[in-house]
Each structure stands twice: as structure tokens, then as C-alpha cells.
């Protein structure tokens, strides 16, 4: 129990020893936020690393003020430090980042007395979203200089991430066409009713009575119809481009036999478009069934599991991403990998042939699991060569490393950082945010693995 001496203060009982606790004690010297962070804190590493990066793409838009008017901008270096550290701590919302600058010592240290609003943070991220790729490459090269990236074994994989949109806001092409017809009929009925009311009111009040405003019900249906019509047009334009690139129906036109299942430029009835984020797609996810999202791709170096290349695609299949990711990793590191590992989702005759042409030793699964099934008689020569390689004990031993290299990176992104859905909309913005997420993860791993020399 504590005893009072009548002064309103309490004295600790005899025989007990506690650290001094005086909440109202004034500081004798001006405080420094830096003193409140341990020497090895991640925020210090982020600050020192960003100070050494080339930020010229972020600085281009800021020219010298000739007349001195207008509000001064926050320095991009400070904004980047705050964003990168926030993402590395699993804080992705601009509102939560702005609140964190007030509440969290590390973010306050990085902001250095600045207090950007959540709108300023969101606008900075939006305006510079395309520059995060160049920043990601710089961090990869920092890891290379530190000896943490060797490009010996490169593992590639993808994961489905939720878009900033609900799959309930998506509609298929077939349903859009039916809904458009239904709305047209409803609009005709409402117009007919409105015209009847107008005629009755003209008879009762005279032709000069003002009653020409559209009913609210009609305005709502017309708005929905316009949105659906715009979505139909976008789907048809997208399908026309796909058909032109794939040569849809070309064989039938050349031979004069048979006919395509559908006319060129007419999407299948089940092809969908989302009204919140039209560039996202419905994708199958092993954990959540079907999600409205994107397919996030990474290439991970085998030495210390640093992500060396990133990609985002609207396609649920991984096949088209093997070669672009391999080339991106080579470009980012300026080295060629000795081996490339990928699961069966990336197999194709064209992919395997191109990896051979690039001089890369590939170990790509041809079936489920680590053992490959027999190739079909129609399999191409590159696929048959891959099958012979995968049948060897050496290849099976090498391929077993794939899971241990690439899958933990997705675990860190989703479970450690807590990044499971994008906060931005549109393919370009999503790609930039994915670069920022992977950059933040690399920084987090670099901080604990780089050896500093005094």
C-alpha cells in the first residue's frame, strides 16, 4: 500500500526499490527523437540507405521557385523514408501512416518534425508510383554489393493478391447484354408512363406547366445503362485486340472449313469486368477460392532470398511470366543466373526453348509435384529434353530447393508484412505498389544481414 503525507503525492513503502517514475518531470535538455531509437533499429537503416540512393526521378517535378509563392513541398527523401518504413512494418493505409507519424517514434524520427497529411502521402505515392521500380533495382544492387545476391540459383513463382475491389461488383459479358436489354425495356416503360402523366397534366393545368424533369427512377436506370454500355464496349475492344494478336479464326478463314466458336471481337459470355477496378480479374486462389485480384510475380535469388525481379499480371496463368521475370532479373543484377527453378505453371515449349537459347540451365516441373509425368507424343523437342533432365537425380535434388527459396518470400509478404490486398487500383498503380512492397521486404532483410565495417 502507498501512504500519503497530505501533500497529494505518494511515497514508496520502505524496503522496495523502483526506477524513478515522474510523468510530469520536465526534460533538462531539448529532446532528440534519435535518442529514443536503438542504434540497430530498422528506421536508422532505412534512413541511411535512402540517403545514398539516386532520387533524381522523384526530384524532376520540383523546380526552383522564382517568385517564392505557394506552399513548400515535403522533401521526397523524407516521404520515401516514411513510406518504405511504414510498408516494412505492415502499415499500408495513408491514413494510418499519417497517424503513425504522430504516434510511433520511428516514423516521427524519419519525418524529422514534418507532419504530412494522409492526402499528401496518398498523392505522393500516386504521383511517383512508376518510379518505385527504379528504386527497387537500386536496392537489389545494394544487396549485390553487400554479397547477398549471387544469381546462382533463381526461383520464380506467383501468388494471387486481392484487388481494391469486390468480386460482387463484377459482371459477365453475357449478363451485361441481358441487363442492357432489361434496362432498355424498363426505361421505355417509365418514359411511356411519364409521357402519359405529362399529357394528363397538360389537359388539367395547360401546356405551359413545367413538368419536364426526368423522374429519379429514370435517371438511375439511365446511369446504370451507360455504365454497362461502357463496360461492354471496353470488353469488346479488349477482345478484338486479343483476337488480332492470337489470330482467332484465322485457320477457318484460310481453309474455308468450319467456323470460329464466336465472331472476332465478341467476348465469351462468361468474360467479366469489374466496375470498381476494371483492370482486375477474377482469379482462383488455393486459400480463398476465387478472388477479384491480380497475379503478383517474384524472382528470388537463392543465396539470401532477396527478391531480384517483380511483376504483376492480369492473367491467372503463370506461363507468360517466366521469360520476362528471368530477363528482368538479369537486367536488374547485370548477371545471368546459373539455374532457374519454376513449377509446372510456367511450362511451355516456347519458354523452355527460349531458356535454352539464353544459355540458362532450367529445372521446370512438367507435372504436379517434384516428379515429372511422361511427356505426350506431341511434346516439342525442348519439352522432351527437359523431361530427360528432370528424370535425373541431380535435377530432382536441385528442384527441391525451389520451395525453400521462393515460397518463404510470399509468407513474409503476407504474414510478416501483412500485405494481402492492394490499396491502389489499375494495373500500372498495382505494379508500382508491388515494387514498393518487395522493396520494403528487401530492406527489412538487408538490415539484419548486412555486415557493417566501421
RODO-2510 file (C-alpha; in nm, 4 decimals, decimal comma):
residues 454
     n   res          X          Y          Z
     1     x     0,0000     0,0000     0,0000
     2     x     0,1090     0,3590    -0,0625
     3     x     0,0826     0,6246     0,2103
     4     x     0,0000     0,9903     0,1549
     5     x     0,1689     1,2694     0,3535
     6     x    -0,1131     1,5120     0,2870
     7     x     0,0693     1,6882     0,0012
     8     x    -0,1136     1,4943    -0,2675
     9     x     0,1999     1,2966    -0,3505
    10     x     0,2699     0,9364    -0,2681
    11     x     0,5795     0,7849    -0,1133
    12     x     0,7012     0,4367    -0,1976
    13     x     0,6951     0,1998     0,1018
    14     x     1,0233     0,1239     0,2755
    15     x     1,2102    -0,1804     0,1581
    16     x     1,1033    -0,1558    -0,2096
    17     x     1,3158    -0,0171    -0,4936
    18     x     1,1708     0,1096    -0,8199
    19     x     1,3019     0,3077    -1,1133
    20     x     1,2043     0,6755    -1,0881
    21     x     0,8626     0,7439    -1,2376
    22     x     0,7723     1,1131    -1,2737
    23     x     0,5315     1,1635    -1,5665
    24     x     0,5308     1,5427    -1,5208
    25     x     0,9096     1,5792    -1,4985
    26     x     1,0357     1,8380    -1,7488
    27     x     1,3370     1,7469    -1,9636
    28     x     1,6519     1,9348    -1,8680
    29     x     1,7841     1,9377    -2,2264
    30     x     1,5997     1,9713    -2,5611
    31     x     1,4878     1,6175    -2,6566
    32     x     1,6150     1,4397    -2,9688
    33     x     1,3886     1,1731    -3,1183
    34     x     1,7027     0,9997    -3,2422
    35     x     1,7989     0,9228    -2,8810
    36     x     1,4786     0,7231    -2,8387
    37     x     1,5694     0,4701    -3,1114
    38     x     1,8166     0,1856    -3,0546
    39     x     2,1289     0,2002    -3,2693
    40     x     2,0338    -0,1079    -3,4705
    41     x     1,6745    -0,0017    -3,5389
    42     x     1,5348    -0,0647    -3,8889
    43     x     1,4347     0,3041    -3,9192
    44     x     1,8019     0,4067    -3,8978
    45     x     1,8928     0,1600    -4,1720
    46     x     1,6093     0,2843    -4,3951
    47     x     1,7139     0,6462    -4,3404
    48     x     2,0827     0,5873    -4,4111
    49     x     2,0112     0,3714    -4,7176
    50     x     1,7633     0,6151    -4,8759
    51     x     2,0164     0,8958    -4,8203
    52     x     2,2531     0,7106    -5,0554
    53     x     2,0015     0,6382    -5,3336
    54     x     1,9636     0,8335    -5,6560
    55     x     1,6272     1,0073    -5,6293
    56     x     1,6507     1,2164    -5,9473
    57     x     1,3216     1,0711    -6,0890
    58     x     1,1428     1,1910    -5,7732
    59     x     1,3028     1,5355    -5,7858
    60     x     1,2355     1,6203    -6,1521
    61     x     0,8933     1,7722    -6,0954
    62     x     1,0226     2,0138    -5,8310
    63     x     1,1777     2,3170    -5,9960
    64     x     1,3143     2,6278    -5,8268
    65     x     1,0527     2,8786    -5,7135
    66     x     1,1107     3,2073    -5,8911
    67     x     0,8585     3,4209    -5,7047
    68     x     0,8644     3,2398    -5,3693
    69     x     0,4874     3,1986    -5,3683
    70     x     0,2977     2,8842    -5,2822
    71     x     0,3343     2,6231    -5,0114
    72     x     0,6678     2,4459    -4,9826
    73     x     0,6660     2,0762    -5,0749
    74     x     0,7793     1,7997    -4,8429
    75     x     1,1163     1,6579    -4,9428
    76     x     1,0813     1,3349    -5,1449
    77     x     1,3633     1,1779    -4,9430
    78     x     1,1647     1,2193    -4,6224
    79     x     0,8442     1,0952    -4,7848
    80     x     1,0207     0,7862    -4,9209
    81     x     1,1732     0,7007    -4,5838
    82     x     0,8311     0,7223    -4,4210
    83     x     0,6619     0,5138    -4,6944
    84     x     0,9277     0,2406    -4,7067
    85     x     0,9465     0,2023    -4,3291
    86     x     0,5671     0,2029    -4,2976
    87     x     0,5341    -0,0763    -4,5580
    88     x     0,8098    -0,2746    -4,3855
    89     x     0,6021    -0,2542    -4,0658
    90     x     0,2785    -0,3570    -4,2365
    91     x     0,1239    -0,0079    -4,2449
    92     x    -0,0184     0,0480    -4,5941
    93     x    -0,3070     0,2926    -4,5489
    94     x    -0,2130     0,6588    -4,5988
    95     x    -0,4365     0,7493    -4,3036
    96     x    -0,2619     0,5001    -4,0764
    97     x     0,0798     0,6212    -4,1945
    98     x    -0,0159     0,9818    -4,1145
    99     x    -0,1434     0,8742    -3,7705
   100     x     0,1764     0,6730    -3,7176
   101     x     0,3879     0,9865    -3,7642
   102     x     0,2128     1,1249    -3,4548
   103     x     0,2086     0,8004    -3,2526
   104     x     0,5191     0,5977    -3,3479
   105     x     0,8688     0,7101    -3,2515
   106     x     1,0333     0,5533    -3,5583
   107     x     0,8014     0,7287    -3,8065
   108     x     0,8364     1,0561    -3,6158
   109     x     1,2157     1,0163    -3,6341
   110     x     1,2016     0,9613    -4,0120
   111     x     0,9596     1,2529    -4,0640
   112     x     1,2033     1,4790    -3,8714
   113     x     0,9402     1,7189    -3,7444
   114     x     0,7232     1,7138    -4,0582
   115     x     0,3579     1,6120    -4,0430
   116     x     0,2317     1,5335    -4,3939
   117     x    -0,1417     1,4679    -4,4095
   118     x    -0,2826     1,1395    -4,5354
   119     x    -0,3850     1,3162    -4,8586
   120     x    -0,0262     1,4335    -4,9128
   121     x     0,1077     1,0812    -4,8522
   122     x    -0,1504     0,9256    -5,0865
   123     x    -0,0834     1,1872    -5,3547
   124     x     0,2955     1,1376    -5,3311
   125     x     0,2564     0,7608    -5,3688
   126     x     0,0160     0,8072    -5,6610
   127     x     0,2278     1,0627    -5,8483
   128     x     0,5520     0,8645    -5,8136
   129     x     0,4129     0,5129    -5,8466
   130     x     0,6089     0,4429    -6,1672
   131     x     0,9414     0,5373    -6,0014
   132     x     0,9389     0,2618    -5,7399
   133     x     1,0684     0,0113    -5,9960
   134     x     1,3934     0,2100    -6,0376
   135     x     1,4227     0,2369    -5,6581
   136     x     1,3685    -0,1395    -5,6252
   137     x     1,6562    -0,2020    -5,8708
   138     x     1,8871     0,0237    -5,6701
   139     x     1,8152    -0,1779    -5,3543
   140     x     1,8847    -0,5028    -5,5435
   141     x     2,2243    -0,3652    -5,6416
   142     x     2,2950    -0,2584    -5,2835
   143     x     2,2317    -0,6225    -5,1869
   144     x     2,4659    -0,7369    -5,4638
   145     x     2,7437    -0,5061    -5,3450
   146     x     2,6960    -0,6480    -4,9956
   147     x     2,7396    -1,0021    -5,1318
   148     x     2,3809    -1,1054    -5,0578
   149     x     2,2851    -1,1720    -5,4226
   150     x     2,4872    -1,4168    -5,6332
   151     x     2,2470    -1,5108    -5,9164
   152     x     2,3475    -1,8734    -5,8870
   153     x     2,0004    -2,0209    -5,8426
   154     x     1,6914    -1,8171    -5,9276
   155     x     1,3445    -1,9362    -5,8188
   156     x     1,0295    -1,7906    -5,9766
   157     x     0,6717    -1,8087    -5,8527
   158     x     0,3457    -1,6151    -5,8363
   159     x     0,0615    -1,5546    -5,5924
   160     x    -0,2908    -1,4176    -5,6203
   161     x    -0,3475    -1,0916    -5,4332
   162     x    -0,6825    -0,9238    -5,3783
   163     x    -0,7535    -0,6069    -5,5734
   164     x    -0,9042    -0,2974    -5,4176
   165     x    -1,2404    -0,4123    -5,5491
   166     x    -1,5149    -0,6590    -5,4636
   167     x    -1,5907    -0,9537    -5,6917
   168     x    -1,9581    -0,8707    -5,6290
   169     x    -1,9035    -0,5561    -5,8356
   170     x    -1,8117    -0,7647    -6,1417
   171     x    -2,0476    -0,8644    -6,4222
   172     x    -2,0052    -1,1072    -6,7096
   173     x    -2,0400    -1,0034    -7,0750
   174     x    -2,3485    -1,2224    -7,1187
   175     x    -2,5161    -1,0786    -6,8114
   176     x    -2,4278    -0,7233    -6,9234
   177     x    -2,6036    -0,7783    -7,2564
   178     x    -2,9119    -0,9160    -7,0791
   179     x    -2,9091    -0,6331    -6,8224
   180     x    -2,8775    -0,3746    -7,1003
   181     x    -3,1862    -0,5148    -7,2742
   182     x    -3,3788    -0,5286    -6,9467
   183     x    -3,2914    -0,1673    -6,8617
   184     x    -3,3930    -0,0527    -7,2114
   185     x    -3,7356    -0,2089    -7,1607
   186     x    -3,7729    -0,0516    -6,8169
   187     x    -3,6668     0,2903    -6,9475
   188     x    -3,9228     0,2650    -7,2302
   189     x    -4,1969     0,1820    -6,9794
   190     x    -4,1001     0,4707    -6,7492
   191     x    -4,0857     0,7135    -7,0434
   192     x    -4,4296     0,5938    -7,1557
   193     x    -4,5699     0,6490    -6,8062
   194     x    -4,4034     0,9913    -6,7836
   195     x    -4,5466     1,0942    -7,1212
   196     x    -4,8949     0,9857    -7,0102
   197     x    -4,8608     1,1928    -6,6929
   198     x    -4,7425     1,4936    -6,8985
   199     x    -5,0439     1,4702    -7,1297
   200     x    -5,2828     1,4432    -6,8343
   201     x    -5,1201     1,7432    -6,6619
   202     x    -5,1332     1,9461    -6,9869
   203     x    -5,5065     1,8856    -7,0013
   204     x    -5,5516     1,9785    -6,6346
   205     x    -5,3081     2,2702    -6,5944
   206     x    -5,2384     2,3843    -6,9503
   207     x    -4,9432     2,3311    -7,1867
   208     x    -4,7225     2,5891    -7,0099
   209     x    -4,6994     2,3866    -6,6869
   210     x    -4,3347     2,2848    -6,6145
   211     x    -4,3210     1,9075    -6,5654
   212     x    -4,0352     1,8051    -6,7914
   213     x    -3,7884     1,6899    -6,5239
   214     x    -3,6866     1,3258    -6,5564
   215     x    -3,8077     1,1026    -6,2726
   216     x    -3,5304     0,9970    -6,0310
   217     x    -3,6019     0,6334    -6,1179
   218     x    -3,5344     0,7043    -6,4850
   219     x    -3,2108     0,8908    -6,4098
   220     x    -3,0816     0,5964    -6,2039
   221     x    -3,1598     0,3391    -6,4727
   222     x    -3,0063     0,5539    -6,7458
   223     x    -2,6883     0,5900    -6,5394
   224     x    -2,6652     0,2157    -6,4888
   225     x    -2,7264     0,1551    -6,8563
   226     x    -2,4476     0,3977    -6,9542
   227     x    -2,2026     0,2254    -6,7187
   228     x    -2,2955    -0,1178    -6,8525
   229     x    -2,2696     0,0031    -7,2133
   230     x    -1,9231     0,1496    -7,1448
   231     x    -1,8143    -0,1801    -6,9858
   232     x    -1,9466    -0,3783    -7,2864
   233     x    -1,7549    -0,1536    -7,5251
   234     x    -1,4340    -0,1910    -7,3234
   235     x    -1,4689    -0,5714    -7,3167
   236     x    -1,5295    -0,5845    -7,6923
   237     x    -1,2274    -0,3620    -7,7635
   238     x    -1,0122    -0,5782    -7,5372
   239     x    -1,1375    -0,8952    -7,7061
   240     x    -1,0718    -0,7515    -8,0535
   241     x    -0,7113    -0,6814    -7,9565
   242     x    -0,6687    -1,0303    -7,8114
   243     x    -0,8222    -1,1924    -8,1206
   244     x    -0,5968    -0,9926    -8,3523
   245     x    -0,2841    -1,0907    -8,1580
   246     x    -0,3799    -1,4587    -8,1299
   247     x    -0,5073    -1,4950    -8,4868
   248     x    -0,8503    -1,6095    -8,3696
   249     x    -1,0434    -1,7808    -8,6506
   250     x    -0,7543    -1,7424    -8,8964
   251     x    -0,7302    -2,1147    -8,9669
   252     x    -1,1020    -2,1391    -9,0510
   253     x    -1,0822    -1,8345    -9,2784
   254     x    -0,7798    -1,9728    -9,4651
   255     x    -0,9180    -2,3250    -9,5147
   256     x    -1,2816    -2,2248    -9,5531
   257     x    -1,3765    -2,5110    -9,3238
   258     x    -1,5750    -2,4763    -9,0067
   259     x    -1,6243    -2,1514    -8,8263
   260     x    -1,4949    -1,9979    -8,5037
   261     x    -1,6979    -2,0550    -8,1901
   262     x    -1,7656    -1,6803    -8,1755
   263     x    -1,7155    -1,3826    -8,4093
   264     x    -1,3959    -1,1770    -8,3776
   265     x    -1,4230    -0,9044    -8,1152
   266     x    -1,7185    -1,0664    -7,9371
   267     x    -1,6164    -1,1814    -7,5865
   268     x    -1,7372    -1,5126    -7,4420
   269     x    -2,0487    -1,4743    -7,2278
   270     x    -1,8538    -1,5627    -6,9111
   271     x    -1,5835    -1,2964    -6,9567
   272     x    -1,6156    -1,0470    -6,6717
   273     x    -1,5366    -0,6832    -6,5971
   274     x    -1,5268    -0,5188    -6,2560
   275     x    -1,6875    -0,1771    -6,2145
   276     x    -1,4613    -0,0703    -5,9225
   277     x    -1,1251    -0,1749    -6,0699
   278     x    -1,1889    -0,2688    -6,4346
   279     x    -0,8312    -0,3905    -6,4841
   280     x    -0,8528    -0,6541    -6,2082
   281     x    -0,9714    -1,0073    -6,2846
   282     x    -1,1461    -1,2992    -6,1138
   283     x    -0,8719    -1,5488    -6,0216
   284     x    -0,8637    -1,8825    -5,8452
   285     x    -0,6792    -1,8862    -5,5117
   286     x    -0,5959    -2,2090    -5,3227
   287     x    -0,6717    -2,0411    -4,9889
   288     x    -0,9779    -1,8284    -5,0720
   289     x    -1,1394    -1,9908    -5,3741
   290     x    -1,1975    -1,7124    -5,6245
   291     x    -1,0809    -1,3554    -5,5620
   292     x    -1,1055    -1,0310    -5,7567
   293     x    -0,7379    -0,9570    -5,7917
   294     x    -0,4044    -0,9655    -5,9679
   295     x    -0,1261    -1,2215    -6,0069
   296     x     0,1878    -1,0960    -5,8266
   297     x     0,5162    -1,2432    -5,9505
   298     x     0,8665    -1,2519    -5,7997
   299     x     1,2093    -1,3927    -5,8837
   300     x     1,4155    -1,4724    -5,5727
   301     x     1,7908    -1,5240    -5,5521
   302     x     1,8903    -1,8449    -5,3771
   303     x     2,1717    -1,7113    -5,1548
   304     x     1,9818    -1,4951    -4,9029
   305     x     1,6333    -1,4953    -5,0578
   306     x     1,6471    -1,1393    -5,1850
   307     x     1,3788    -1,0564    -5,4434
   308     x     1,5606    -0,9516    -5,7611
   309     x     1,2680    -0,9049    -6,0030
   310     x     0,8958    -0,8361    -5,9755
   311     x     0,5918    -0,8445    -6,1985
   312     x     0,2132    -0,8192    -6,1891
   313     x    -0,0209    -0,9652    -6,4470
   314     x    -0,3969    -0,9716    -6,5026
   315     x    -0,3742    -1,3321    -6,6167
   316     x    -0,4311    -1,6090    -6,3621
   317     x    -0,1921    -1,8412    -6,5500
   318     x     0,1827    -1,8025    -6,4896
   319     x     0,3058    -1,9270    -6,8285
   320     x     0,3675    -1,5872    -6,9865
   321     x     0,5768    -1,4590    -6,6936
   322     x     0,8740    -1,6984    -6,6870
   323     x     1,0835    -1,5328    -6,9575
   324     x     1,0021    -1,1689    -6,8645
   325     x     1,0934    -1,2318    -6,4991
   326     x     1,4157    -1,4104    -6,5915
   327     x     1,5156    -1,1252    -6,8238
   328     x     1,4204    -0,8641    -6,5629
   329     x     1,6379    -1,0386    -6,3028
   330     x     1,9282    -1,0423    -6,5493
   331     x     1,8784    -0,6738    -6,6262
   332     x     1,8442    -0,5690    -6,2618
   333     x     2,1524    -0,7592    -6,1450
   334     x     2,3547    -0,7378    -6,4710
   335     x     2,4274    -1,1079    -6,4310
   336     x     2,2930    -1,4272    -6,5829
   337     x     2,1566    -1,6911    -6,3459
   338     x     2,3219    -2,0315    -6,3421
   339     x     1,9926    -2,2121    -6,2802
   340     x     1,6245    -2,1157    -6,2980
   341     x     1,3631    -2,3099    -6,0999
   342     x     0,9881    -2,2905    -6,1635
   343     x     0,6814    -2,5065    -6,1046
   344     x     0,4585    -2,6637    -6,3694
   345     x     0,2543    -2,3467    -6,4106
   346     x     0,5416    -2,1983    -6,6138
   347     x     0,5996    -2,4876    -6,8527
   348     x     0,5599    -2,4396    -7,2269
   349     x     0,7632    -2,5438    -7,5283
   350     x     0,8347    -2,1790    -7,6157
   351     x     0,9541    -2,0976    -7,2623
   352     x     1,1840    -2,3988    -7,2378
   353     x     1,3296    -2,3334    -7,5831
   354     x     1,3963    -1,9665    -7,5068
   355     x     1,5723    -2,0505    -7,1796
   356     x     1,7959    -2,2890    -7,3741
   357     x     1,8681    -2,0149    -7,6271
   358     x     1,9591    -1,7801    -7,3398
   359     x     2,2081    -2,0373    -7,2095
   360     x     2,0212    -2,0827    -6,8793
   361     x     2,0006    -2,4229    -6,7128
   362     x     1,6312    -2,4553    -6,6297
   363     x     1,4605    -2,7005    -6,3972
   364     x     1,0882    -2,6591    -6,4663
   365     x     0,8332    -2,9105    -6,3424
   366     x     0,6342    -3,0802    -6,6186
   367     x     0,3686    -3,2233    -6,3877
   368     x     0,2373    -3,1944    -6,0356
   369     x     0,4875    -3,2376    -5,7554
   370     x     0,8608    -3,2763    -5,7867
   371     x     0,8450    -3,5756    -6,0204
   372     x     0,7501    -3,5102    -6,3818
   373     x     0,4966    -3,7134    -6,5755
   374     x     0,5774    -3,8737    -6,9084
   375     x     0,5711    -3,6232    -7,1984
   376     x     0,2982    -3,6655    -7,4567
   377     x     0,3960    -3,7933    -7,8042
   378     x     0,3203    -3,4464    -7,9437
   379     x     0,5561    -3,2720    -7,6975
   380     x     0,8170    -3,0439    -7,8534
   381     x     1,1913    -3,1146    -7,8502
   382     x     1,2651    -2,8693    -7,5683
   383     x     0,9964    -3,0299    -7,3516
   384     x     1,1405    -3,3771    -7,4176
   385     x     1,4900    -3,2561    -7,3264
   386     x     1,3514    -3,1056    -7,0058
   387     x     1,1828    -3,4373    -6,9253
   388     x     1,5126    -3,6240    -6,9628
   389     x     1,6828    -3,3686    -6,7355
   390     x     1,4066    -3,3823    -6,4749
   391     x     1,4311    -3,7622    -6,4667
   392     x     1,7846    -3,7404    -6,3228
   393     x     1,8582    -3,7486    -5,9504
   394     x     2,0638    -3,4281    -5,9840
   395     x     1,7715    -3,2294    -6,1246
   396     x     1,5320    -3,3604    -5,8598
   397     x     1,7774    -3,2560    -5,5889
   398     x     1,8137    -2,9075    -5,7385
   399     x     1,4381    -2,8613    -5,7870
   400     x     1,3693    -2,9437    -5,4209
   401     x     1,5321    -2,6114    -5,3295
   402     x     1,2610    -2,4155    -5,5125
   403     x     1,0090    -2,4123    -5,2288
   404     x     1,2692    -2,3136    -4,9707
   405     x     1,3859    -2,0207    -5,1849
   406     x     1,0737    -1,8549    -5,3209
   407     x     0,7771    -1,9559    -5,1037
   408     x     0,9085    -1,8057    -4,7769
   409     x     0,9179    -1,4669    -4,9523
   410     x     0,5416    -1,4827    -5,0081
   411     x     0,4996    -1,5920    -4,6461
   412     x     0,6941    -1,2864    -4,5268
   413     x     0,4936    -1,0554    -4,7523
   414     x     0,1561    -1,1913    -4,6431
   415     x     0,2188    -1,2855    -4,2799
   416     x     0,5074    -1,0676    -4,1574
   417     x     0,4250    -0,7509    -4,3512
   418     x     0,0552    -0,8397    -4,3616
   419     x     0,0181    -0,7404    -4,7273
   420     x    -0,2699    -0,9418    -4,8735
   421     x    -0,4516    -0,6884    -5,0900
   422     x    -0,3602    -0,3847    -5,2961
   423     x    -0,4703    -0,0405    -5,1812
   424     x    -0,4402     0,1107    -5,5304
   425     x    -0,6442     0,0470    -5,8451
   426     x    -0,5375    -0,0126    -6,2040
   427     x    -0,2563    -0,2299    -6,3388
   428     x     0,0054     0,0489    -6,3529
   429     x    -0,0621     0,1579    -5,9943
   430     x    -0,0729    -0,2007    -5,8673
   431     x     0,2640    -0,2769    -6,0286
   432     x     0,4163     0,0251    -5,8558
   433     x     0,2741    -0,0756    -5,5196
   434     x     0,4028    -0,4323    -5,5638
   435     x     0,7519    -0,2895    -5,6298
   436     x     0,7210    -0,0850    -5,3100
   437     x     0,6156    -0,3917    -5,1075
   438     x     0,9042    -0,6038    -5,2396
   439     x     1,1459    -0,3136    -5,1905
   440     x     1,0341    -0,2797    -4,8265
   441     x     1,0781    -0,6540    -4,7680
   442     x     1,4279    -0,6448    -4,9201
   443     x     1,5212    -0,3515    -4,6945
   444     x     1,3961    -0,5423    -4,3909
   445     x     1,6078    -0,8431    -4,4822
   446     x     1,9124    -0,6362    -4,5717
   447     x     1,9051    -0,4590    -4,2347
   448     x     1,9575    -0,7848    -4,0468
   449     x     2,2047    -0,9433    -4,2869
   450     x     2,4458    -0,6740    -4,3981
   451     x     2,7798    -0,6662    -4,2191
   452     x     2,8837    -0,3122    -4,1315
   453     x     3,2505    -0,2156    -4,1214
   454     x     3,3451     0,0817    -3,9047
***
